[in-house]
Every structure is written in structure tokens, then in C-alpha cells.
Amino acid sequence: MDPITAHVVIDRPREEIFEYLADIANHPEFCDHFMKEWRLTRVESYGRGAGARFKLDAPLDRFAWGDMTFIEMQPPYQIVAAGRGGKFNRNETWTTWTLTPSGGATRVEVTTESAPKLPTDRFIETVTGRRAWYTRNLKKALGRLQGNLEDNDERATDRGVRATVGGL
């Protein structure tokens, strides 16, 4: 799947947003509407090497489990995560969070893409409308992230639960 990008401007300092995003256990708080059953892959959930497994709640997806691990951290500018998903975890994925100053606020941009291993995997992504589904859910996730971090509107009450090791 070609890269999909969404962005939002959050009225918070870039360093504060980076610290929040650098802890992968926080991601279910704003992504649990389309990524369910989060499990950490190690006890330490912060920084390079932190990772999680989750189940995508995508339509017509028989092989919904995926994972992501933080592979690059450039505080307070960028976080890059690599992962795998699909049948036998054969499809590679990448997600990049980029934070740039925007006046007194921070512009948060997330880009995600996948590299389907087989032609059948590419076909399934096309037939199921995965691109539109991801775009819609990324935008919603960023809106929830904004509400969680700004704590000044009703979206802050839509906060999900942090991920833990083994889902406890």
C-alpha cells in the first residue's frame, strides 16, 4: 500500500508530544478504535526497541494480527516504527511520526505504508478498501490524540486503556 499521511495541530510543546508518543503503551489510548487487543512485546514500553502486537479491526481481514517496533528515535522530531502483518506476518509495514513546530503548537504528522509480499496480498488490500479504511481511522486517531493531550474538550473522555505485557 502506498504511503498514507494524516496530520493534526496540537496545542502542546513538541517535547511533550514526543514523550507521549515514544511510549508505545500510550498508543491504544487513541488507536483502540481500529487496533484492538494490544500486547507489549517487552516490559519496557518506552524508546527504541519498544514494541506491541495488536489486532486490526479491518473489514474482511482474516489475518488481522500485526506488530510494530520503534526502530528509530530522533527526539523531539521523529519516531519510526517497523512492523509486520497479514498471513504469516509476511507483509512489512512502516509508520513514521513527525513533529514540527507550528507557531506555539505542534504539527503531528503520521505516515504509514505497507509492502505486501505476494500479489494476492496486494489484491486483498485493494479489494477490501484498506487505503480508505486506514485514512479514515488515522484521522480519527489523530483527533483522539489531540483531545487526550489538550485535555480541553469532550474528546479527552474518549481515552482508551494503556497496553500492558500480556494484555493484563
N, CA and C atoms as an extended XYZ file, in Angstrom:
504
Properties=species:S:1:pos:R:3:atomname:S:1:resname:S:1:resid:I:1 pbc="F F F"
N         0.854       -1.164        0.000 N   MET     1
C         0.000        0.000        0.000 CA  MET     1
C         0.901        1.229        0.000 C   MET     1
N         0.616        2.148       -0.871 N   ASP     2
C         1.366        3.397       -0.918 CA  ASP     2
C         1.206        4.152        0.392 C   ASP     2
N         2.126        5.069        0.693 N   PRO     3
C         2.048        5.809        1.956 CA  PRO     3
C         0.730        6.566        2.114 C   PRO     3
N         0.210        6.527        3.326 N   ILE     4
C        -0.985        7.276        3.713 CA  ILE     4
C        -0.547        8.238        4.803 C   ILE     4
N        -0.907        9.507        4.654 N   THR     5
C        -0.486       10.520        5.612 CA  THR     5
C        -1.695       11.271        6.154 C   THR     5
N        -1.650       11.534        7.444 N   ALA     6
C        -2.656       12.364        8.105 CA  ALA     6
C        -1.924       13.278        9.078 C   ALA     6
N        -2.526       14.417        9.392 N   HIS     7
C        -1.869       15.324       10.327 CA  HIS     7
C        -2.905       16.072       11.167 C   HIS     7
N        -2.420       16.631       12.262 N   VAL     8
C        -3.238       17.444       13.159 CA  VAL     8
C        -2.304       18.430       13.850 C   VAL     8
N        -2.838       19.568       14.247 N   VAL     9
C        -2.060       20.534       15.007 CA  VAL     9
C        -2.543       20.480       16.453 C   VAL     9
N        -1.605       20.210       17.367 N   ILE    10
C        -1.927       20.051       18.788 CA  ILE    10
C        -1.300       21.203       19.562 C   ILE    10
N        -2.086       21.798       20.411 N   ASP    11
C        -1.645       22.954       21.193 CA  ASP    11
C        -0.846       22.495       22.417 C   ASP    11
N         0.295       21.894       22.145 N   ARG    12
C         1.206       21.411       23.175 CA  ARG    12
C         2.628       21.518       22.652 C   ARG    12
N         3.622       21.629       23.545 N   PRO    13
C         5.022       21.658       23.092 CA  PRO    13
C         5.421       20.335       22.429 C   PRO    13
N         6.284       20.435       21.453 N   ARG    14
C         6.739       19.259       20.697 CA  ARG    14
C         7.368       18.214       21.611 C   ARG    14
N         8.136       18.628       22.607 N   GLU    15
C         8.805       17.682       23.511 CA  GLU    15
C         7.790       16.856       24.302 C   GLU    15
N         6.721       17.484       24.735 N   GLU    16
C         5.687       16.780       25.495 CA  GLU    16
C         4.977       15.734       24.629 C   GLU    16
N         4.673       16.092       23.402 N   ILE    17
C         4.017       15.145       22.490 CA  ILE    17
C         4.956       14.001       22.151 C   ILE    17
N         6.234       14.315       21.928 N   PHE    18
C         7.211       13.272       21.631 CA  PHE    18
C         7.292       12.262       22.776 C   PHE    18
N         7.371       12.753       24.007 N   GLU    19
C         7.455       11.862       25.170 CA  GLU    19
C         6.236       10.946       25.254 C   GLU    19
N         5.072       11.464       24.938 N   TYR    20
C         3.847       10.668       24.964 CA  TYR    20
C         3.882        9.587       23.884 C   TYR    20
N         4.258        9.971       22.661 N   LEU    21
C         4.281        9.016       21.552 CA  LEU    21
C         5.412        8.005       21.665 C   LEU    21
N         6.507        8.363       22.334 N   ALA    22
C         7.657        7.464       22.466 CA  ALA    22
C         7.369        6.303       23.403 C   ALA    22
N         6.263        6.349       24.118 N   ASP    23
C         5.827        5.242       24.974 CA  ASP    23
C         4.723        4.504       24.234 C   ASP    23
N         5.044        3.350       23.673 N   ILE    24
C         4.084        2.631       22.832 CA  ILE    24
C         2.865        2.162       23.623 C   ILE    24
N         2.982        2.081       24.938 N   ALA    25
C         1.838        1.692       25.760 CA  ALA    25
C         0.734        2.751       25.718 C   ALA    25
N         1.053        3.969       25.308 N   ASN    26
C         0.050        5.033       25.185 CA  ASN    26
C        -0.763        4.944       23.893 C   ASN    26
N        -0.268        4.273       22.889 N   HIS    27
C        -0.915        4.261       21.577 CA  HIS    27
C        -2.333        3.681       21.585 C   HIS    27
N        -2.641        2.667       22.387 N   PRO    28
C        -4.035        2.202       22.413 CA  PRO    28
C        -5.019        3.262       22.909 C   PRO    28
N        -4.547        4.254       23.650 N   GLU    29
C        -5.437        5.299       24.149 CA  GLU    29
C        -6.092        6.081       23.016 C   GLU    29
N        -5.440        6.156       21.871 N   PHE    30
C        -6.025        6.898       20.760 CA  PHE    30
C        -6.206        6.048       19.495 C   PHE    30
N        -5.709        4.799       19.489 N   CYS    31
C        -5.843        3.923       18.315 CA  CYS    31
C        -6.739        2.711       18.540 C   CYS    31
N        -7.306        2.570       19.748 N   ASP    32
C        -8.040        1.334       20.032 CA  ASP    32
C        -9.373        1.220       19.303 C   ASP    32
N        -9.773        2.227       18.555 N   HIS    33
C       -10.998        2.108       17.769 CA  HIS    33
C       -10.776        1.273       16.502 C   HIS    33
N        -9.517        1.082       16.088 N   PHE    34
C        -9.260        0.228       14.929 CA  PHE    34
C        -8.121       -0.764       15.140 C   PHE    34
N        -7.413       -0.655       16.255 N   MET    35
C        -6.363       -1.606       16.614 CA  MET    35
C        -6.716       -2.126       18.011 C   MET    35
N        -7.086       -3.373       18.098 N   LYS    36
C        -7.596       -3.949       19.346 CA  LYS    36
C        -6.583       -4.910       19.968 C   LYS    36
N        -6.859       -5.286       21.199 N   GLU    37
C        -6.121       -6.343       21.913 CA  GLU    37
C        -4.606       -6.108       21.909 C   GLU    37
N        -4.186       -4.939       22.307 N   TRP    38
C        -2.772       -4.579       22.344 CA  TRP    38
C        -2.018       -5.404       23.377 C   TRP    38
N        -0.816       -5.869       23.016 N   ARG    39
C         0.077       -6.594       23.909 CA  ARG    39
C         1.488       -6.065       23.687 C   ARG    39
N         2.149       -5.661       24.751 N   LEU    40
C         3.531       -5.206       24.620 CA  LEU    40
C         4.443       -6.395       24.336 C   LEU    40
N         5.504       -6.161       23.579 N   THR    41
C         6.439       -7.238       23.263 CA  THR    41
C         7.595       -7.306       24.254 C   THR    41
N         7.684       -6.311       25.141 N   ARG    42
C         8.676       -6.330       26.211 CA  ARG    42
C         8.146       -5.462       27.353 C   ARG    42
N         8.739       -5.599       28.510 N   VAL    43
C         8.273       -4.861       29.682 CA  VAL    43
C         8.493       -3.364       29.505 C   VAL    43
N         9.655       -2.950       28.999 N   GLU    44
C         9.952       -1.536       28.802 CA  GLU    44
C         9.215       -1.041       27.558 C   GLU    44
N         8.266       -0.146       27.749 N   SER    45
C         7.422        0.304       26.639 CA  SER    45
C         7.883        1.618       26.024 C   SER    45
N         8.995        2.171       26.505 N   TYR    46
C         9.447        3.475       26.035 CA  TYR    46
C        10.732        3.344       25.227 C   TYR    46
N        10.815        4.085       24.129 N   GLY    47
C        12.064        4.225       23.401 CA  GLY    47
C        12.317        3.187       22.331 C   GLY    47
N        13.530        3.255       21.793 N   ARG    48
C        13.939        2.359       20.715 CA  ARG    48
C        13.861        0.906       21.179 C   ARG    48
N        13.251        0.069       20.361 N   GLY    49
C        13.098       -1.343       20.684 CA  GLY    49
C        11.767       -1.680       21.327 C   GLY    49
N        11.041       -0.683       21.799 N   ALA    50
C         9.721       -0.937       22.381 CA  ALA    50
C         8.773       -1.350       21.258 C   ALA    50
N         7.912       -2.292       21.559 N   GLY    51
C         7.005       -2.769       20.525 CA  GLY    51
C         5.721       -3.321       21.098 C   GLY    51
N         4.788       -3.585       20.199 N   ALA    52
C         3.495       -4.137       20.603 CA  ALA    52
C         2.895       -4.941       19.463 C   ALA    52
N         2.031       -5.867       19.846 N   ARG    53
C         1.224       -6.629       18.901 CA  ARG    53
C        -0.216       -6.221       19.092 C   ARG    53
N        -0.983       -6.255       18.034 N   PHE    54
C        -2.373       -5.817       18.091 CA  PHE    54
C        -3.155       -6.494       16.971 C   PHE    54
N        -4.457       -6.375       17.068 N   LYS    55
C        -5.341       -6.955       16.064 CA  LYS    55
C        -6.060       -5.815       15.355 C   LYS    55
N        -5.896       -5.735       14.045 N   LEU    56
C        -6.595       -4.716       13.259 CA  LEU    56
C        -8.060       -5.108       13.135 C   LEU    56
N        -8.935       -4.149       13.337 N   ASP    57
C       -10.369       -4.383       13.231 CA  ASP    57
C       -10.829       -3.952       11.842 C   ASP    57
N       -10.185       -4.512       10.820 N   ALA    58
C       -10.458       -4.144        9.427 CA  ALA    58
C       -11.508       -5.074        8.821 C   ALA    58
N       -12.328       -4.552        7.921 N   PRO    59
C       -13.333       -5.397        7.282 CA  PRO    59
C       -12.690       -6.472        6.399 C   PRO    59
N       -13.264       -7.640        6.433 N   LEU    60
C       -12.838       -8.773        5.590 CA  LEU    60
C       -11.385       -9.175        5.790 C   LEU    60
N       -10.848       -8.977        6.976 N   ASP    61
C        -9.444       -9.310        7.231 CA  ASP    61
C        -9.363      -10.597        8.027 C   ASP    61
N        -8.948      -11.672        7.375 N   ARG    62
C        -8.825      -12.975        8.037 CA  ARG    62
C        -7.560      -13.069        8.869 C   ARG    62
N        -6.540      -12.309        8.508 N   PHE    63
C        -5.244      -12.377        9.185 CA  PHE    63
C        -4.940      -11.003        9.768 C   PHE    63
N        -5.635      -10.680       10.842 N   ALA    64
C        -5.683       -9.311       11.352 CA  ALA    64
C        -4.544       -8.950       12.304 C   ALA    64
N        -3.777       -9.908       12.788 N   TRP    65
C        -2.742       -9.587       13.768 CA  TRP    65
C        -1.550       -8.913       13.107 C   TRP    65
N        -1.015       -7.929       13.789 N   GLY    66
C         0.165       -7.215       13.312 CA  GLY    66
C         1.008       -6.771       14.490 C   GLY    66
N         2.154       -6.233       14.207 N   ASP    67
C         3.012       -5.727       15.275 CA  ASP    67
C         3.764       -4.511       14.779 C   ASP    67
N         4.318       -3.762       15.717 N   MET    68
C         5.196       -2.649       15.377 CA  MET    68
C         6.217       -2.479       16.483 C   MET    68
N         7.420       -2.087       16.074 N   THR    69
C         8.529       -1.858       16.994 CA  THR    69
C         9.196       -0.544       16.625 C   THR    69
N         9.482        0.270       17.628 N   PHE    70
C        10.177        1.531       17.382 CA  PHE    70
C        11.620        1.221       16.998 C   PHE    70
N        12.018        1.628       15.784 N   ILE    71
C        13.371        1.328       15.320 CA  ILE    71
C        14.260        2.564       15.267 C   ILE    71
N        13.650        3.740       15.285 N   GLU    72
C        14.443        4.965       15.218 CA  GLU    72
C        13.745        6.059       16.011 C   GLU    72
N        14.525        6.749       16.838 N   MET    73
C        14.004        7.851       17.642 CA  MET    73
C        14.925        9.050       17.445 C   MET    73
N        14.355       10.173       17.045 N   GLN    74
C        15.106       11.419       16.913 CA  GLN    74
C        14.378       12.495       17.722 C   GLN    74
N        14.610       12.499       19.051 N   PRO    75
C        13.881       13.449       19.896 CA  PRO    75
C        14.195       14.882       19.518 C   PRO    75
N        13.261       15.764       19.579 N   PRO    76
C        11.813       15.570       19.688 CA  PRO    76
C        11.140       15.636       18.327 C   PRO    76
N        11.815       15.171       17.296 N   TYR    77
C        11.367       15.375       15.926 CA  TYR    77
C        10.630       14.181       15.310 C   TYR    77
N        11.171       12.963       15.449 N   GLN    78
C        10.628       11.859       14.670 CA  GLN    78
C        10.733       10.525       15.387 C   GLN    78
N         9.722        9.676       15.151 N   ILE    79
C         9.708        8.288       15.614 CA  ILE    79
C         9.378        7.429       14.407 C   ILE    79
N        10.165        6.393       14.182 N   VAL    80
C         9.921        5.470       13.079 CA  VAL    80
C         9.685        4.081       13.667 C   VAL    80
N         8.608        3.444       13.212 N   ALA    81
C         8.281        2.091       13.665 CA  ALA    81
C         8.216        1.168       12.453 C   ALA    81
N         8.745       -0.028       12.614 N   ALA    82
C         8.654       -1.060       11.582 CA  ALA    82
C         7.816       -2.192       12.148 C   ALA    82
N         7.123       -2.886       11.283 N   GLY    83
C         6.294       -3.983       11.762 CA  GLY    83
C         6.003       -4.985       10.672 C   GLY    83
N         5.158       -5.918       11.029 N   ARG    84
C         4.728       -6.958       10.100 CA  ARG    84
C         3.266       -7.264       10.366 C   ARG    84
N         2.605       -7.774        9.343 N   GLY    85
C         1.204       -8.152        9.494 CA  GLY    85
C         0.784       -9.076        8.372 C   GLY    85
N        -0.478       -9.430        8.376 N   GLY    86
C        -1.018      -10.298        7.336 CA  GLY    86
C        -0.719      -11.765        7.596 C   GLY    86
N        -1.012      -12.567        6.619 N   LYS    87
C        -0.816      -14.010        6.740 CA  LYS    87
C         0.650      -14.339        6.982 C   LYS    87
N         0.913      -15.086        8.022 N   PHE    88
C         2.266      -15.488        8.433 CA  PHE    88
C         3.185      -14.285        8.713 C   PHE    88
N         2.596      -13.127        8.977 N   ASN    89
C         3.374      -11.903        9.236 CA  ASN    89
C         4.354      -11.598        8.107 C   ASN    89
N         3.956      -11.871        6.882 N   ARG    90
C         4.897      -11.733        5.766 CA  ARG    90
C         4.926      -10.338        5.158 C   ARG    90
N         3.950       -9.480        5.489 N   ASN    91
C         3.895       -8.136        4.914 CA  ASN    91
C         4.560       -7.127        5.846 C   ASN    91
N         5.509       -6.387        5.312 N   GLU    92
C         6.213       -5.383        6.111 CA  GLU    92
C         5.400       -4.101        6.175 C   GLU    92
N         5.514       -3.398        7.314 N   THR    93
C         4.847       -2.108        7.482 CA  THR    93
C         5.825       -1.114        8.101 C   THR    93
N         5.592        0.168        7.830 N   TRP    94
C         6.379        1.241        8.428 CA  TRP    94
C         5.432        2.360        8.811 C   TRP    94
N         5.666        2.938        9.959 N   THR    95
C         4.901        4.091       10.414 CA  THR    95
C         5.892        5.134       10.912 C   THR    95
N         5.698        6.362       10.482 N   THR    96
C         6.580        7.461       10.877 CA  THR    96
C         5.751        8.583       11.488 C   THR    96
N         6.138        8.996       12.682 N   TRP    97
C         5.533       10.138       13.359 CA  TRP    97
C         6.515       11.286       13.245 C   TRP    97
N         6.078       12.404       12.679 N   THR    98
C         6.928       13.576       12.533 CA  THR    98
C         6.286       14.748       13.256 C   THR    98
N         7.067       15.406       14.113 N   LEU    99
C         6.569       16.532       14.898 CA  LEU    99
C         7.324       17.785       14.493 C   LEU    99
N         6.588       18.810       14.060 N   THR   100
C         7.207       20.068       13.676 CA  THR   100
C         6.508       21.226       14.387 C   THR   100
N         7.272       22.224       14.809 N   PRO   101
C         6.661       23.380       15.456 CA  PRO   101
C         5.731       24.109       14.489 C   PRO   101
N         4.619       24.595       15.022 N   SER   102
C         3.657       25.348       14.226 CA  SER   102
C         3.151       26.494       15.090 C   SER   102
N         3.874       27.595       15.070 N   GLY   103
C         3.546       28.695       15.976 CA  GLY   103
C         3.826       28.252       17.402 C   GLY   103
N         2.853       28.389       18.275 N   GLY   104
C         3.000       27.924       19.654 CA  GLY   104
C         2.544       26.490       19.832 C   GLY   104
N         2.139       25.856       18.750 N   ALA   105
C         1.630       24.482       18.800 CA  ALA   105
C         2.596       23.540       18.072 C   ALA   105
N         2.157       22.298       17.874 N   THR   106
C         2.973       21.297       17.186 CA  THR   106
C         2.135       20.612       16.120 C   THR   106
N         2.689       20.504       14.929 N   ARG   107
C         2.027       19.759       13.854 CA  ARG   107
C         2.512       18.322       13.941 C   ARG   107
N         1.561       17.414       14.139 N   VAL   108
C         1.864       15.988       14.234 CA  VAL   108
C         1.403       15.331       12.940 C   VAL   108
N         2.338       14.690       12.262 N   GLU   109
C         2.028       14.017       11.004 CA  GLU   109
C         2.389       12.547       11.145 C   GLU   109
N         1.480       11.691       10.755 N   VAL   110
C         1.759       10.255       10.777 CA  VAL   110
C         1.613        9.724        9.354 C   VAL   110
N         2.599        8.936        8.950 N   THR   111
C         2.591        8.307        7.632 CA  THR   111
C         2.760        6.815        7.837 C   THR   111
N         1.909        6.038        7.200 N   THR   112
C         2.025        4.588        7.291 CA  THR   112
C         1.981        3.992        5.891 C   THR   112
N         2.709        2.914        5.724 N   GLU   113
C         2.726        2.216        4.441 CA  GLU   113
C         3.025        0.741        4.674 C   GLU   113
N         2.690       -0.061        3.680 N   SER   114
C         2.970       -1.489        3.794 CA  SER   114
C         3.546       -1.990        2.476 C   SER   114
N         4.248       -3.102        2.577 N   ALA   115
C         4.824       -3.745        1.402 CA  ALA   115
C         4.300       -5.176        1.349 C   ALA   115
N         3.189       -5.383        0.657 N   PRO   116
C         2.645       -6.738        0.540 CA  PRO   116
C         3.646       -7.654       -0.155 C   PRO   116
N         3.822       -8.837        0.401 N   LYS   117
C         4.834       -9.766       -0.101 CA  LYS   117
C         4.413      -10.435       -1.417 C   LYS   117
N         3.154      -10.820       -1.505 N   LEU   118
C         2.676      -11.564       -2.669 CA  LEU   118
C         1.617      -10.775       -3.432 C   LEU   118
N         1.420      -11.087       -4.706 N   PRO   119
C         0.352      -10.419       -5.470 CA  PRO   119
C        -1.024      -10.603       -4.823 C   PRO   119
N        -1.249      -11.732       -4.189 N   THR   120
C        -2.545      -11.945       -3.533 CA  THR   120
C        -2.732      -10.989       -2.352 C   THR   120
N        -1.651      -10.671       -1.659 N   ASP   121
C        -1.733       -9.707       -0.552 CA  ASP   121
C        -2.083       -8.316       -1.079 C   ASP   121
N        -1.489       -7.922       -2.196 N   ARG   122
C        -1.818       -6.634       -2.815 CA  ARG   122
C        -3.273       -6.612       -3.264 C   ARG   122
N        -3.722       -7.714       -3.813 N   PHE   123
C        -5.106       -7.823       -4.272 CA  PHE   123
C        -6.079       -7.660       -3.104 C   PHE   123
N        -5.804       -8.319       -1.990 N   ILE   124
C        -6.669       -8.227       -0.809 CA  ILE   124
C        -6.719       -6.790       -0.300 C   ILE   124
N        -5.576       -6.094       -0.260 N   GLU   125
C        -5.567       -4.694        0.174 CA  GLU   125
C        -6.460       -3.838       -0.724 C   GLU   125
N        -6.436       -4.106       -2.010 N   THR   126
C        -7.235       -3.332       -2.962 CA  THR   126
C        -8.721       -3.640       -2.820 C   THR   126
N        -9.060       -4.913       -2.791 N   VAL   127
C       -10.468       -5.335       -2.751 CA  VAL   127
C       -11.165       -4.900       -1.463 C   VAL   127
N       -10.459       -4.938       -0.356 N   THR   128
C       -11.086       -4.614        0.931 CA  THR   128
C       -11.142       -3.112        1.196 C   THR   128
N       -10.622       -2.294        0.306 N   GLY   129
C       -10.644       -0.848        0.511 CA  GLY   129
C        -9.773       -0.413        1.677 C   GLY   129
N        -8.670       -1.101        1.864 N   ARG   130
C        -7.788       -0.867        3.013 CA  ARG   130
C        -7.274        0.570        3.070 C   ARG   130
N        -6.970        1.162        1.927 N   ARG   131
C        -6.428        2.523        1.913 CA  ARG   131
C        -7.423        3.526        2.506 C   ARG   131
N        -8.664        3.483        2.060 N   ALA   132
C        -9.691        4.397        2.583 CA  ALA   132
C        -9.948        4.123        4.065 C   ALA   132
N        -9.952        2.858        4.446 N   TRP   133
C       -10.182        2.469        5.840 CA  TRP   133
C        -9.073        3.029        6.733 C   TRP   133
N        -7.824        2.858        6.304 N   TYR   134
C        -6.683        3.375        7.078 CA  TYR   134
C        -6.723        4.900        7.169 C   TYR   134
N        -6.997        5.569        6.059 N   THR   135
C        -7.044        7.031        6.060 CA  THR   135
C        -8.074        7.538        7.059 C   THR   135
N        -9.261        6.979        7.021 N   ARG   136
C       -10.337        7.382        7.935 CA  ARG   136
C        -9.942        7.149        9.390 C   ARG   136
N        -9.364        5.996        9.679 N   ASN   137
C        -9.017        5.664       11.059 CA  ASN   137
C        -7.804        6.432       11.568 C   ASN   137
N        -6.840        6.734       10.702 N   LEU   138
C        -5.702        7.561       11.123 CA  LEU   138
C        -6.161        8.961       11.496 C   LEU   138
N        -7.069        9.524       10.708 N   LYS   139
C        -7.594       10.856       11.019 CA  LYS   139
C        -8.330       10.853       12.356 C   LYS   139
N        -9.123        9.821       12.589 N   LYS   140
C        -9.836        9.730       13.863 CA  LYS   140
C        -8.853        9.569       15.015 C   LYS   140
N        -7.810        8.755       14.823 N   ALA   141
C        -6.808        8.549       15.874 CA  ALA   141
C        -6.110        9.859       16.224 C   ALA   141
N        -5.785       10.645       15.226 N   LEU   142
C        -5.127       11.922       15.491 CA  LEU   142
C        -6.060       12.894       16.213 C   LEU   142
N        -7.329       12.857       15.890 N   GLY   143
C        -8.298       13.676       16.621 CA  GLY   143
C        -8.387       13.265       18.079 C   GLY   143
N        -8.359       11.958       18.330 N   ARG   144
C        -8.377       11.465       19.708 CA  ARG   144
C        -7.087       11.824       20.433 C   ARG   144
N        -5.947       11.720       19.733 N   LEU   145
C        -4.666       12.110       20.315 CA  LEU   145
C        -4.703       13.581       20.722 C   LEU   145
N        -5.218       14.422       19.846 N   GLN   146
C        -5.327       15.849       20.139 CA  GLN   146
C        -6.194       16.078       21.381 C   GLN   146
N        -7.327       15.400       21.465 N   GLY   147
C        -8.197       15.537       22.628 CA  GLY   147
C        -7.537       15.056       23.906 C   GLY   147
N        -6.806       13.960       23.825 N   ASN   148
C        -6.128       13.417       25.003 CA  ASN   148
C        -5.047       14.358       25.514 C   ASN   148
N        -4.295       14.957       24.602 N   LEU   149
C        -3.172       15.792       25.016 CA  LEU   149
C        -3.579       17.217       25.380 C   LEU   149
N        -4.588       17.730       24.722 N   GLU   150
C        -5.017       19.086       25.045 CA  GLU   150
C        -5.928       19.128       26.268 C   GLU   150
N        -6.616       18.024       26.552 N   ASP   151
C        -7.479       17.927       27.737 CA  ASP   151
C        -8.441       19.100       27.876 C   ASP   151
N        -8.912       19.628       26.758 N   ASN   152
C        -9.811       20.755       26.883 CA  ASN   152
C       -11.114       20.592       26.114 C   ASN   152
N       -11.442       19.384       25.712 N   ASP   153
C       -12.749       19.169       25.098 CA  ASP   153
C       -13.239       17.758       25.381 C   ASP   153
N       -14.403       17.447       24.864 N   GLU   154
C       -15.035       16.162       25.177 CA  GLU   154
C       -14.284       14.965       24.622 C   GLU   154
N       -13.389       15.150       23.634 N   ARG   155
C       -12.641       14.012       23.084 CA  ARG   155
C       -11.703       13.403       24.118 C   ARG   155
N       -11.291       14.161       25.110 N   ALA   156
C       -10.392       13.643       26.142 CA  ALA   156
C       -11.047       12.519       26.929 C   ALA   156
N       -12.369       12.490       26.974 N   THR   157
C       -13.062       11.413       27.685 CA  THR   157
C       -13.083       10.131       26.865 C   THR   157
N       -12.673       10.200       25.611 N   ASP   158
C       -12.665        9.030       24.720 CA  ASP   158
C       -11.345        8.277       24.820 C   ASP   158
N       -10.604        8.481       25.890 N   ARG   159
C        -9.290        7.884       26.080 CA  ARG   159
C        -9.430        6.381       26.293 C   ARG   159
N        -8.635        5.611       25.576 N   GLY   160
C        -8.637        4.156       25.717 CA  GLY   160
C        -7.760        3.730       26.882 C   GLY   160
N        -7.429        2.459       26.926 N   VAL   161
C        -6.639        1.880       28.000 CA  VAL   161
C        -5.213        1.653       27.516 C   VAL   161
N        -4.216        1.931       28.366 N   ARG   162
C        -2.820        1.685       28.006 CA  ARG   162
C        -2.578        0.195       27.803 C   ARG   162
N        -1.653       -0.123       26.929 N   ALA   163
C        -1.274       -1.519       26.698 CA  ALA   163
C        -0.372       -2.001       27.831 C   ALA   163
N        -0.414       -3.298       28.082 N   THR   164
C         0.445       -3.906       29.090 CA  THR   164
C         1.041       -5.182       28.525 C   THR   164
N         1.985       -5.750       29.232 N   VAL   165
C         2.565       -7.029       28.820 CA  VAL   165
C         1.520       -8.107       29.046 C   VAL   165
N         1.263       -8.897       28.026 N   GLY   166
C         0.287       -9.962       28.139 CA  GLY   166
C        -1.145       -9.483       28.194 C   GLY   166
N        -1.376       -8.194       27.977 N   GLY   167
C        -2.730       -7.659       27.932 CA  GLY   167
C        -3.402       -7.553       29.283 C   GLY   167
N        -2.621       -7.588       30.372 N   LEU   168
C        -3.226       -7.502       31.707 CA  LEU   168
C        -3.528       -6.095       32.105 C   LEU   168
